[in-house]
């Protein structure tokens, strides 16, 4: 009995290949011993990725760069014998934190506007409104469904009704700092409290612009290697 059991176990470890109707069949599961690939580098800027690729540190063939999103770019080699890609380096953008469609008190909103948005005319208008709100009078907010007005300081010792601009064209930091930050429309709303919030209003169009800006930056910085057919950039 023990002998038969041992023989059965031995038989389980054997794998046979059978050929039927032009196809190959195995009596057991086969595990491919794959060609080894290196672990990829991780950087937090486009300049870091460019510096690596210009160094030719691991250069042994053509490289493709893919702009995956406004915050991620990767570089990889051609398919190996196992039809796998070897990823050389990933660049992940460091983006300052701002939550759209969430309400902030005026002080926090003021700080976020100055620290996470590129300075432009509309940003300064919103800053002026938010920075001069009289808390005790915010209950007198007026709203026609599109624009709003709040009681705010309009002079050294005066208060008056100030219209809240809508929509506003802003440039939040949403992609790599080496490229131009895309501008897009936002709905600026206020609530009693007082509280302020931005709501995105461009349908995500900014993402395509950001990815195009990244691709143009890479094509300019790596122009020589692209011309020599050593690097291809896609998005």
Residue pairs with C-beta under 8 A, 6 or more apart in sequence:
12 28
14 27
14 28
15 26
15 27
15 28
15 30
16 26
16 27
17 24
17 25
17 26
17 27
18 24
18 25
18 26
18 27
19 25
32 82
34 82
34 84
35 80
35 81
35 82
35 84
37 80
37 84
37 86
37 87
38 58
38 86
38 88
40 74
40 87
40 88
40 89
40 90
41 52
41 88
41 89
41 90
42 89
42 90
42 92
43 49
43 52
43 89
43 90
43 91
43 92
44 91
44 92
44 93
44 94
45 91
45 93
45 94
45 176
45 177
45 178
46 73
46 91
46 176
46 178
46 179
46 214
46 217
46 218
46 221
47 178
48 91
49 65
49 73
49 75
49 89
49 91
49 218
50 218
50 221
50 222
52 88
52 89
53 63
53 65
53 75
53 89
53 222
53 225
53 231
54 222
54 225
58 88
59 230
60 77
61 77
61 78
62 77
62 78
62 229
62 230
62 231
62 232
63 75
63 76
63 77
63 88
63 230
63 231
63 232
64 75
64 76
64 77
64 78
64 231
64 232
64 233
64 234
65 73
65 74
65 75
65 218
65 222
65 231
65 232
65 233
65 234
66 73
66 74
66 75
66 76
66 234
66 235
67 73
67 211
67 214
67 215
67 218
67 233
67 234
67 235
68 74
69 207
69 211
70 93
70 174
70 175
70 176
70 206
70 207
70 210
70 211
70 214
71 92
71 93
71 95
71 174
71 175
71 176
72 90
72 91
72 92
72 93
73 90
73 91
73 176
73 214
73 218
74 87
74 89
74 90
74 91
75 87
75 88
75 89
75 90
76 85
76 86
76 87
76 88
77 85
77 86
77 88
78 85
79 85
80 86
91 176
93 175
93 176
93 177
95 173
95 174
95 175
96 115
96 116
96 173
97 116
98 112
98 116
98 117
98 172
100 186
100 197
100 198
100 199
100 200
101 197
101 198
101 199
101 200
102 197
103 191
103 193
103 195
103 196
103 197
104 112
104 195
104 196
104 197
105 193
105 194
105 195
105 196
106 130
106 131
106 133
106 194
106 195
106 196
109 130
109 196
110 127
110 130
110 131
113 123
113 126
113 127
113 130
114 127
116 172
116 173
117 123
117 170
117 171
117 172
117 173
118 170
118 171
118 172
118 173
118 181
120 169
120 170
120 171
120 183
122 165
122 168
122 169
122 170
123 168
123 170
123 171
125 165
125 168
126 165
126 168
126 170
126 188
129 150
129 152
129 162
129 164
129 165
130 196
132 152
132 153
132 154
132 162
133 150
133 151
133 152
133 194
134 151
134 152
134 153
134 159
135 194
137 150
137 151
137 159
138 150
138 151
138 190
138 192
138 193
138 194
139 192
140 150
140 151
141 148
141 149
141 150
141 190
141 191
141 192
142 148
142 149
142 150
142 161
143 149
146 166
147 163
147 164
147 165
147 166
148 163
148 164
148 166
148 189
148 190
149 161
149 162
149 163
149 164
150 161
150 162
150 164
150 190
150 194
151 159
151 160
151 161
151 162
152 159
152 160
152 161
152 162
153 159
154 160
154 162
164 188
164 189
164 190
165 188
166 187
166 188
167 185
167 186
167 187
167 188
167 201
168 185
168 186
168 188
168 198
169 183
169 184
169 185
169 186
170 183
170 184
170 186
170 198
171 181
171 182
171 183
172 181
173 181
174 181
174 182
174 206
174 210
175 181
175 182
175 210
175 213
175 214
176 214
176 217
178 217
179 210
179 213
179 214
179 216
179 217
180 213
181 210
182 206
182 207
182 209
182 210
182 213
183 206
184 200
184 201
184 202
184 205
184 206
185 201
185 202
186 198
186 199
186 200
186 201
187 198
187 199
187 201
188 196
188 197
188 198
189 196
189 197
189 199
190 196
190 197
191 197
211 235
212 235
214 235
215 233
215 234
215 235
218 233
219 226
219 233
222 231
222 233
225 231
226 232
226 233
